[in-house]
Amino acid sequence: MNPEGGKVARAAAVSPLIEAGNVYLPHPDYAPWVGDFIEECAAFPNGAHDDQVEAMTQALLRWNTVPAGCGLQMRTSGWRLRLCRPGVSNRRF
């Protein structure tokens, strides 16, 4: 994926999703990295590191631009990944 716009612009684009409570993180007891991730997000864009923020913003932007019916879907039988690309037949896994 080729990111569009600057880092700050991409972060601003996903801020409404985060502020609306549509982004969930695991509890720090189960994922010790969460504390550092939140600190990096809080310090953005002036912090020493921004790699995790960049990865999150690009993933959220990509997730929200995937055509309907594509991507990772939860089914009663388990997870299903459906990859969709323009001009390529849809593949199911």
N, C-alpha and C positions, 0 to 999 in steps of 0.2 A: 504494500500500500504506500503510495506517495502522499505524504501529508500535505494539506493545503493550508496556507496562512501561517502565521507565526505561532509559537508555543502559547503565548498569552491569548491569542485569538481562539485557538483550539480549546484552551481551558475555559474561556468565557462561553464558548458554544455548548459545553457540557454542564456548566454550572447549574442551569435550571433543572436538569435531571437529578443532580446531586442534592440540590436544595429542596426539591420536591420529595426527597426520601426514596427515590427509585434506584439507588445504588446501595447495595448491602456489602458489608465486610464481615468476615468471620470474627468471632470473639477472640481477643488476644490470648486467652487460655489455650485455644486450639491452633492459633496461627500467630506465633510470637513476632512476626514481621509487621503486624498491623500497626503497632505503636510507632515504629520508624516511618511507615508509610504515611500515617496521619500527620506526623511532624513535618515530613517533606512537603505534603500538600499544603499545610498551614504556612510554611515558609516560602512557598512559590509566589512569585518568580525570583525572589531575592535570596533564596537559600543556596547553599553550597552545591546541592544536587537537585536534579529535576528528572532523572531518568524514569523513575516510577510514575511520576505525574504524567510525563509524556506518553508512556505506555498506556496508562489508564485513559487519557483523553483520546488517543487514537483508537483504542479498543471500543470505547463508548460511541465515538463517532461512526466507526465501522459497523458496530452492532445496530445502530439506529438507521443505517442506510442500506441494510441488507433487505432485498425484496421479500415481500410476504411469503411465508412458507419455506424460507431458507434459514439456515443457521441451526443452532442447537435448540432442540425442543424436548420438553419433558412429556413423556407418554406414560400411561398406566403400566406399560410393560418395560419402562426404563427410558433412558435418554436416547434420542435419535439425532444424528447430525445429517443435515441435508445441505450439500454444497451446491450453490447456484452461481454460474458465471454467464455473462452475456455471450451468446453465440455458442455455448457449450451445453449439451444436454445435462439436465439435473441428475446428480448422482446421489444415491442414498446409502448411508452407512448404518 
